[in-house]
Amino acid sequence: MGDFDGNSAFELLNALWENLNGVKFILIDTYNLKEVYPFGREVFYYNFLKIKNQRKRIRFVGPNALQLAPT
């Protein structure tokens, strides 16, 4: 279990960016997140467009999926 803060957002974004080549679908499981902090969510939303523009199918699952998935 962990929290999703600004640091976590950058770690996730970097991991996604480094692994985009050769994949068509990305699954982000939020099951082990204890709390999603507003700052972490905002950092993720703001930078997520760079990844989304790569035309990858991205799905968020788990109890915190709605908090983390950009709308």
C-alpha positions as CSV (number, residue, x, y, z in Angstrom):
1,M,0.0,0.0,0.0
2,G,1.2,3.5,-0.8
3,D,0.1,7.0,-1.5
4,F,-0.1,8.8,-4.8
5,D,1.6,12.2,-4.4
6,G,3.6,14.5,-6.7
7,N,6.6,12.2,-6.5
8,S,4.6,9.2,-7.4
9,A,3.0,11.0,-10.3
10,F,6.4,11.7,-11.8
11,E,7.6,8.2,-11.2
12,L,4.5,6.8,-13.0
13,L,4.8,9.3,-15.8
14,N,8.5,8.5,-16.3
15,A,7.8,4.7,-16.3
16,L,5.0,5.1,-18.8
17,W,7.1,7.3,-21.1
18,E,10.1,5.0,-21.0
19,N,8.0,1.9,-21.9
20,L,5.7,3.3,-24.7
21,N,7.6,1.7,-27.6
22,G,6.1,-1.5,-28.8
23,V,2.9,-1.4,-26.7
24,K,-0.6,-0.7,-27.8
25,F,-2.3,-1.0,-24.4
26,I,-1.4,0.2,-20.9
27,L,-3.2,-1.0,-17.8
28,I,-2.7,1.1,-14.6
29,D,-3.9,-0.7,-11.5
30,T,-4.7,1.5,-8.6
31,Y,-5.5,-1.3,-6.2
32,N,-2.6,-0.8,-3.8
33,L,-3.0,3.0,-3.5
34,K,-4.1,4.0,0.0
35,E,-4.7,7.7,-0.8
36,V,-4.5,9.9,-3.9
37,Y,-3.4,13.3,-3.0
38,P,-4.8,16.3,-5.0
39,F,-1.3,17.6,-5.8
40,G,-0.3,14.2,-7.2
41,R,-3.4,13.9,-9.3
42,E,-2.9,17.4,-10.7
43,V,0.8,16.7,-11.6
44,F,-0.3,13.5,-13.3
45,Y,-3.2,15.2,-15.2
46,Y,-1.1,18.1,-16.4
47,N,1.7,15.8,-17.8
48,F,-0.5,12.9,-19.0
49,L,-1.4,14.6,-22.3
50,K,2.1,13.9,-23.6
51,I,1.5,10.2,-23.1
52,K,-2.1,10.3,-24.3
53,N,-1.0,12.0,-27.5
54,Q,1.1,8.9,-28.3
55,R,-2.3,7.2,-29.2
56,K,-2.0,4.4,-26.7
57,R,-5.0,2.8,-25.2
58,I,-4.8,3.3,-21.4
59,R,-7.1,1.8,-18.9
60,F,-7.2,2.5,-15.1
61,V,-8.6,-0.2,-12.8
62,G,-9.0,-0.6,-9.1
63,P,-10.7,1.3,-6.3
64,N,-8.9,4.6,-7.1
65,A,-9.2,4.4,-10.8
66,L,-11.8,7.2,-11.0
67,Q,-9.6,9.5,-8.9
68,L,-6.6,9.0,-11.1
69,A,-8.0,8.6,-14.6
70,P,-8.1,11.9,-16.4
71,T,-11.5,12.8,-17.8
